[in-house]
């Protein structure tokens, strides 16, 4: 879709999120959301954040990770997805670093949409 501009984040369950985050930073140089910097790629910021194994943030308990797509215009994209029959969560979130909404794929996996602030 034209509004998706890149990979905005990758979130997954972990028995020890702090140790997992440290391992990825040590071996791959990927900074986590708790670090001093975000992992920056050519096309924009990406958050790499292990979550606790029992998190409810992803939706159903069987979902082991959640994809976050960085988008240009969240409102336009949500209208397009709605018109296409995509299941959309009613919740919205505005943060100092951007706007968020959530949708679900055909298997019920929760997907986060992020429109970063300029």
FENJOFEN-V537588 format. One record per residue. N is the residue number from 1. PHI is phi in whole degrees, -180 to 180 (none if undefined). OMEGA is omega in whole degrees, 0 to 359 (NA if undefined). NEAR is the number of other C-alpha atoms within 12 Angstrom. Layout:
N_PHI_OMEGA_NEAR ; N_PHI_OMEGA_NEAR
This chain:
1_none_185_15 ; 2_-67_183_13 ; 3_-86_177_22 ; 4_-82_185_26 ; 5_-107_180_24 ; 6_165_180_27 ; 7_-87_186_29 ; 8_-90_179_33 ; 9_173_177_34 ; 10_-136_185_29 ; 11_-122_181_34 ; 12_-148_180_32 ; 13_-76_179_29 ; 14_-152_177_19 ; 15_-68_180_16 ; 16_-138_185_17 ; 17_-57_181_24 ; 18_-65_179_23 ; 19_-67_179_17 ; 20_-64_179_26 ; 21_-62_180_30 ; 22_-64_180_22 ; 23_-63_180_18 ; 24_-65_178_20 ; 25_-68_181_24 ; 26_-64_188_13 ; 27_-89_183_11 ; 28_-125_181_14 ; 29_73_180_18 ; 30_-88_177_29 ; 31_-80_181_29 ; 32_-101_181_32 ; 33_-59_179_25 ; 34_-86_181_19 ; 35_-83_181_18 ; 36_-76_183_11 ; 37_-135_171_16 ; 38_-88_176_22 ; 39_-72_184_27 ; 40_-103_176_20 ; 41_-110_181_17 ; 42_-58_186_10 ; 43_-90_178_14 ; 44_145_184_24 ; 45_-74_175_32 ; 46_-135_177_30 ; 47_-95_175_36 ; 48_-117_190_37 ; 49_-141_170_35 ; 50_-63_177_35 ; 51_-109_176_29 ; 52_-60_185_23 ; 53_-60_183_22 ; 54_-98_181_21 ; 55_-61_174_22 ; 56_-106_185_19 ; 57_-63_184_25 ; 58_-82_187_31 ; 59_109_184_26 ; 60_-68_187_19 ; 61_-63_181_19 ; 62_-76_180_19 ; 63_-77_185_24 ; 64_-86_180_26 ; 65_-152_176_30 ; 66_-136_177_36 ; 67_-84_175_31 ; 68_-119_177_35 ; 69_-101_175_35 ; 70_-81_185_36 ; 71_-130_178_33 ; 72_-78_186_26 ; 73_-137_185_26 ; 74_-60_183_31 ; 75_-63_179_21 ; 76_-63_181_18 ; 77_-63_179_29 ; 78_-62_177_32 ; 79_-64_179_18 ; 80_-63_180_19 ; 81_-66_178_24 ; 82_-61_179_18 ; 83_-62_180_12 ; 84_-87_178_11 ; 85_85_179_14 ; 86_-73_177_22 ; 87_-70_183_23 ; 88_-122_175_29 ; 89_-69_180_24 ; 90_-74_183_13 ; 91_-69_172_13 ; 92_-131_181_20 ; 93_-142_176_19 ; 94_-112_181_16 ; 95_-126_178_13 ; 96_-61_183_11 ; 97_-109_176_16 ; 98_151_179_22 ; 99_-110_184_26 ; 100_-132_171_33 ; 101_-149_183_33 ; 102_-133_176_36 ; 103_-132_182_34 ; 104_-129_176_28 ; 105_-80_183_20 ; 106_-61_178_12 ; 107_-95_177_14 ; 108_86_178_20 ; 109_-77_180_26 ; 110_-75_179_32 ; 111_-124_180_35 ; 112_-97_176_37 ; 113_-111_186_41 ; 114_-130_172_39 ; 115_-104_180_38 ; 116_-64_174_30 ; 117_-76_181_18 ; 118_-66_NA_12
